[in-house]
Amino acid sequence: MTMRPWFPDAKLGVFLHWGIYAVQGVTESWSFFTGEITYAEYMRQLDGFTAARFDPDEWGRVFTAAGARYAVLTAKHHDGVALWDSAAGDLNVARRTPAGRDLVGEYVRAMRRHGVKVGLYFSHLDWSHPDYIAARPHDQDPEGGGPPGGHEESALDRGEHWERFLAFHRAQLRELADRYGPDLFWFDGQWELDERQWRMAELRDLLTAWAPQAVLNGRMLGHGDYATPEQGVPIARPEGPWELCLTMNDSWGHRHADHNHKSLRQIIRVFTETIGADGNLLLAIGPREDGTLVPEQVERMEGLGDWIRRHEEAVYGTGAGLPHGHHYGPSTLSADRRTLYLTLFDVPREFVAVRGIRNAVRVARVLGSGRELAHRTVGGFQEVPGVLYLDAPGEADLDPYATVIAVELDGELDLYTGAGHG
């Protein structure tokens, strides 16, 4: 597989952790692994998972309003509960919960109606499967309320048990590929075993045959297409395509008591920093068990979408902007490399300074208002260019969250990155 061009230009995706854990509002899967609750108590949530108000078209409306170009749904988390009617096993919401239907299929069809690329999250590990080798704490055994599987020894020593699990693992992935044809497989749960035990090279070959259109995230132990850092913009930009996974509050799934949502200004800041380093933001939200979205999360997604629409030129069709030190804030660069987009988080005083640009500037303008800004270059010596000073935008031209200035150059960006002369 090669990287599909839609992915690096998507800029924004929505990450949906939805499952039976939303019934009690406990941590997805990890709550029984770490002993927050017992495995038996966790699985009793199957009886309360209804999806009674799930409206995937409303999801699609919100995601497109947010400016998201793709979405990723937890088709199966580490707990092993599938959101589709899997023929490979009956631990799924179609057979074991009041929801009683294929939720993945409804999601996929709605995303396609709204022009949103379809991503499916799938955990390699399965803490409910009797043949899975789990590296869980010793006190989390079946008699003590832990999941029924779990063998401490190496997968390579498990013989027929591991072969049965891998056959199950591949069968479920084949179902997802054949039934839904996802644009993206978002894997997780790879860390408990190594590449040889998982046979990741073999898996990539299978996925290439089953879903040649699909992008694969990096959690395949060296066989994925892009990196997936979590919860903080990397200081050093990852090599190649990448995506930042960020929760909107402190939780991936729906926690009833978690109201610590990031402000819209914080989300816009992280978004601009991410795309300025050539990444995508995968913004995580947790639907309630009935399928409804949390109003505070919808409000922030719509607010982000409003900001993107005001600054669309600086978002889609752009790549990484200036390296650190050239401008105090993130930036992006147009595909033809002739227009820089400078993001300002704070109210500028008198001027905005940009270092290292050898080009002449044709025009500088504020996105949203269209106001042109006077500009001049000061200083410079031999090969070292002077500092480009742009007049600060007036108060009426400032965006309430982040202002963007477009700087149109007389050619492709020619940037000086040296140590100076003298």
C-alpha positions in Angstrom: 0.0 0.0 0.0 1.1 3.6 -0.6 -0.2 6.6 1.3 -3.4 7.8 -0.2 -3.3 11.6 -1.1 -6.6 12.2 0.8 -5.0 11.5 4.1 -2.2 14.1 4.4 -4.6 16.8 3.1 -7.5 15.7 5.4 -6.1 17.8 8.3 -8.9 16.9 10.7 -10.5 13.6 11.7 -12.9 12.6 14.5 -12.1 9.7 16.8 -15.1 7.9 18.3 -14.6 5.6 21.3 -18.1 4.1 21.6 -18.9 0.9 23.3 -20.5 -0.8 26.3 -18.1 1.1 28.7 -20.3 4.2 28.1 -23.1 2.5 30.1 -21.4 3.0 33.5 -19.0 5.6 32.1 -15.9 3.6 33.0 -12.6 3.6 31.2 -12.8 1.6 27.9 -11.4 -1.9 28.5 -8.7 -0.7 30.9 -11.2 -0.5 33.8 -11.2 -4.2 34.3 -7.6 -4.7 33.3 -6.4 -2.4 36.1 -9.0 -3.5 38.6 -11.2 -0.4 38.6 -14.1 -2.8 38.3 -14.2 -6.6 37.9 -14.4 -8.2 34.4 -17.9 -9.6 35.3 -19.2 -6.2 36.3 -17.7 -4.7 33.1 -19.4 -7.2 30.9 -22.8 -6.7 32.7 -22.8 -3.4 30.7 -23.8 -5.4 27.7 -27.3 -5.5 29.1 -27.5 -1.7 29.2 -26.1 -0.8 25.8 -29.1 0.3 23.7 -27.9 2.7 20.9 -31.5 3.8 21.1 -30.9 7.3 19.8 -28.0 6.6 17.5 -28.4 8.8 14.4 -25.4 8.4 12.2 -26.5 11.1 9.9 -26.5 13.6 12.7 -22.9 12.4 13.4 -22.1 13.1 9.8 -23.7 16.5 9.9 -21.6 17.5 13.0 -18.4 16.1 11.5 -18.7 17.9 8.2 -19.7 21.1 10.1 -16.4 20.7 12.1 -14.4 20.5 8.8 -13.4 16.9 9.4 -12.6 14.9 6.3 -12.5 11.5 8.1 -13.8 9.7 11.2 -12.5 6.6 13.1 -15.0 4.4 15.0 -13.9 1.8 17.6 -15.2 -1.3 15.8 -13.6 -3.4 18.5 -11.7 -2.2 21.6 -9.4 -4.3 23.8 -12.5 -5.7 25.6 -13.3 -7.8 22.5 -16.9 -6.5 22.1 -17.5 -5.9 18.4 -19.9 -3.2 17.1 -20.9 -5.4 14.1 -22.5 -8.9 13.8 -19.3 -10.9 13.5 -19.5 -14.4 12.2 -16.2 -15.1 13.9 -17.6 -14.8 17.4 -20.8 -13.9 19.3 -19.3 -11.2 21.6 -20.8 -8.3 19.7 -23.6 -5.8 20.1 -25.8 -7.3 17.5 -26.2 -10.6 19.5 -25.4 -9.6 23.1 -26.9 -6.2 23.7 -30.4 -4.5 23.4 -28.9 -2.5 20.5 -29.3 -5.7 18.5 -27.9 -4.5 15.2 -24.9 -3.8 13.1 -23.7 -0.3 14.2 -20.6 -0.3 12.1 -22.6 -0.7 9.0 -24.9 2.2 9.9 -21.9 4.4 10.6 -20.1 3.5 7.4 -23.2 4.2 5.2 -23.8 7.5 6.9 -20.2 8.7 6.6 -20.2 7.9 2.9 -23.5 9.9 2.5 -21.8 12.9 4.1 -18.5 12.6 2.1 -16.5 11.6 5.2 -13.7 9.0 4.8 -14.4 5.9 6.8 -11.9 4.8 9.5 -12.3 1.6 11.6 -10.4 1.2 14.9 -9.5 -2.5 15.6 -7.6 -3.7 18.6 -5.1 -6.5 17.8 -5.3 -7.8 21.3 -8.5 -9.2 22.8 -8.7 -9.5 26.5 -11.9 -11.6 26.3 -10.8 -14.3 23.9 -9.8 -17.6 25.6 -6.8 -18.2 23.3 -5.3 -14.7 23.6 -2.0 -14.3 25.4 -2.5 -11.4 27.8 0.3 -9.6 29.7 -2.1 -8.6 32.4 -1.3 -8.5 36.2 -1.2 -11.9 37.9 -4.1 -11.0 40.1 -6.4 -10.4 37.2 -7.3 -14.1 36.6 -10.7 -15.6 35.7 -11.3 -16.7 39.3 -10.5 -13.2 40.6 -12.9 -11.5 38.1 -10.5 -11.1 35.2 -11.2 -11.9 31.6 -11.4 -15.6 30.7 -8.3 -15.7 28.5 -4.8 -14.7 29.3 -1.6 -16.8 29.2 1.7 -15.4 30.4 3.9 -17.5 28.1 5.0 -16.5 24.7 2.7 -16.7 21.7 5.3 -18.8 20.0 5.0 -21.4 22.8 1.2 -21.5 22.7 0.9 -23.7 19.6 -2.7 -24.3 18.7 -4.1 -21.7 21.0 -2.2 -18.9 19.3 -3.0 -20.3 15.8 -6.7 -20.3 16.8 -6.5 -16.7 18.0 -4.7 -15.5 14.9 -7.3 -17.2 12.7 -10.0 -15.4 14.7 -8.1 -12.1 14.4 -7.7 -12.4 10.7 -11.3 -13.5 10.2 -12.7 -10.4 11.9 -10.4 -8.1 9.9 -11.5 -9.9 6.7 -15.1 -9.2 7.6 -14.4 -5.5 8.1 -12.6 -5.3 4.8 -15.1 -7.2 2.8 -18.3 -5.8 4.3 -17.3 -2.1 4.7 -14.3 -1.4 2.5 -12.8 1.1 5.0 -10.6 4.0 3.8 -8.5 3.6 7.0 -7.7 0.8 9.4 -6.7 2.3 12.8 -4.9 -0.4 14.8 -4.1 -0.5 18.5 -3.1 -3.1 21.1 0.0 -4.2 19.4 2.4 -3.7 22.4 1.9 -6.9 24.3 3.7 -9.1 21.7 6.3 -8.5 19.1 6.2 -8.3 15.3 7.2 -11.9 14.8 4.4 -13.2 17.1 1.8 -11.0 15.4 3.1 -11.9 12.0 2.7 -8.2 11.0 4.4 -8.5 7.6 2.0 -11.3 6.7 -1.0 -9.2 8.0 0.0 -6.2 5.9 0.1 -8.5 2.8 -3.4 -9.8 3.6 -4.8 -6.3 4.1 -3.2 -5.2 0.9 -5.2 -7.9 -0.9 -8.4 -7.5 1.1 -8.5 -3.6 1.2 -6.0 -2.2 -1.2 -7.6 1.3 -0.9 -7.1 1.4 2.9 -4.5 3.5 4.7 -3.0 1.7 7.8 -1.9 3.5 10.9 1.5 3.0 12.4 0.5 0.5 15.2 1.7 -2.4 13.2 5.2 -2.7 14.5 6.9 -1.3 11.5 4.4 -2.1 8.8 2.0 0.9 9.0 1.8 4.0 6.9 1.9 6.9 9.4 2.8 7.8 13.1 0.1 8.3 15.8 1.4 10.3 18.8 -1.1 11.0 21.5 -2.2 13.8 23.7 0.5 16.4 22.9 1.9 18.1 19.8 5.4 16.6 19.3 8.3 19.0 19.8 10.2 17.4 16.9 8.0 16.8 13.9 7.7 13.0 13.1 9.1 11.9 9.8 6.6 11.2 7.1 2.8 11.5 7.5 1.5 11.6 11.1 -1.6 12.3 13.2 -2.1 13.7 16.7 -4.7 11.8 18.7 -6.2 14.3 21.2 -9.1 13.8 23.7 -11.5 16.7 23.9 -11.7 16.3 27.7 -9.7 13.9 29.8 -11.2 10.7 28.4 -11.4 8.7 25.2 -14.8 7.3 25.8 -17.8 8.8 27.6 -17.1 9.3 31.3 -20.2 10.6 33.0 -18.3 12.9 35.4 -15.7 14.2 33.0 -16.7 17.7 32.2 -13.1 19.0 31.9 -13.4 19.9 28.2 -10.6 21.9 26.5 -11.7 25.3 25.4 -12.3 26.1 21.8 -9.2 28.4 21.8 -7.1 25.5 23.1 -8.4 23.1 20.4 -7.8 25.7 17.6 -4.3 26.2 18.9 -3.4 22.5 18.9 -5.0 22.2 15.5 -3.0 25.0 13.9 0.2 23.7 15.6 -0.4 20.2 14.2 -1.2 21.2 10.6 1.8 23.6 10.8 4.0 20.6 11.3 2.3 18.7 8.5 0.1 16.5 10.7 -3.5 15.7 11.0 -5.5 16.2 14.3 -7.7 13.2 15.2 -10.0 14.8 17.8 -11.5 12.2 20.2 -15.1 12.4 21.5 -17.1 9.9 23.5 -20.7 9.3 22.5 -23.2 8.2 25.2 -24.4 4.6 25.2 -27.6 5.6 23.4 -25.5 7.0 20.5 -26.0 10.7 21.2 -23.1 13.1 21.2 -22.3 15.3 24.2 -23.5 18.9 23.6 -20.2 20.5 24.9 -18.3 18.4 22.4 -20.6 19.2 19.5 -20.4 22.9 20.4 -16.6 22.8 20.2 -16.5 20.8 16.9 -18.9 23.4 15.3 -16.8 26.2 16.7 -13.6 24.6 15.2 -15.5 24.3 11.9 -16.4 27.9 11.9 -12.8 28.9 12.4 -11.6 26.6 9.6 -14.2 28.0 7.2 -12.9 31.5 7.9 -9.3 30.3 7.2 -9.8 27.5 4.8 -7.2 28.8 2.4 -4.6 28.3 5.2 -5.8 24.7 6.0 -6.6 22.5 3.1 -4.1 22.1 0.3 -1.2 23.3 2.5 1.9 21.7 4.0 4.3 22.4 6.8 5.2 26.0 7.1 8.3 27.7 8.6 10.6 25.9 11.0 10.7 27.1 14.6 12.5 30.4 15.1 11.3 32.1 11.9 7.9 33.1 13.2 6.5 33.1 16.7 3.6 30.8 16.0 2.7 28.0 13.6 2.4 28.5 9.9 1.5 26.6 6.7 2.7 26.8 3.1 0.5 26.6 0.0 1.0 23.7 -2.4 2.8 25.9 -4.9 5.1 27.1 -2.1 4.3 30.8 -3.0 2.1 31.8 0.0 2.9 31.5 3.7 0.1 31.5 6.2 1.2 32.9 9.6 -0.9 32.1 12.7 -1.1 34.7 15.5 -2.5 33.5 18.9 -1.9 36.8 20.7 -2.7 40.4 19.8 0.3 41.8 17.9 1.9 45.0 19.0 3.0 47.3 16.2 4.3 44.6 13.8 4.7 40.9 13.1 8.3 39.9 12.4 9.4 37.0 10.1 13.0 35.9 9.7 14.9 34.3 7.0 12.8 35.0 3.9 14.8 35.9 0.9 11.8 36.5 -1.3 10.2 39.8 -2.0 6.6 40.0 -0.8 3.9 40.8 -3.3 1.1 41.3 -0.8 0.3 40.5 2.9 -3.4 40.2 3.9 -5.5 39.1 6.8 -7.7 36.1 6.1 -11.3 36.6 7.0 -11.3 40.4 6.6 -9.1 40.7 3.5 -7.3 43.7 4.9 -3.9 44.3 3.2 -1.0 45.0 5.5 2.0 47.3 4.8 5.3 45.5 4.9 9.0 46.2 4.7 12.3 44.4 5.1 14.9 45.8 7.6 18.6 45.0 7.8 20.3 42.0 6.1 23.9 41.5 5.1 25.4 39.6 2.2 23.6 36.2 2.1 21.7 36.9 5.3 18.3 38.4 4.5 16.8 41.1 6.7 13.8 40.8 8.9 10.4 41.1 7.3 8.1 43.4 9.3 4.4 43.3 8.6 2.2 46.0 10.1 0.0 44.6 12.9 -3.6 44.0 11.9 -6.1 46.4 13.5 -8.4 45.3 16.2 -11.3 44.9 13.8 -9.3 42.4 11.7 -8.3 40.1 14.5 -9.9 36.7 14.8 -11.3 36.0 18.3 -9.3 32.7 18.5 -6.4 32.8 16.1 -5.6 35.4 13.3 -4.0 34.3 10.1 -2.0 36.5 7.8 -1.4 35.3 4.2 2.0 36.4 2.8 2.2 36.1 -1.0 5.8 35.8 -2.3 7.3 36.6 -5.6 8.2 33.0 -6.2 8.6 29.7 -4.3 9.7 30.2 -0.7 13.4 30.7 -0.5 14.4 30.4 3.2 17.7 31.2 4.9 18.5 28.9 7.8 22.1 29.6 8.4 24.1 30.9 11.4 24.7 34.4 10.1 27.8 36.3 8.7 30.6 37.9 10.5 
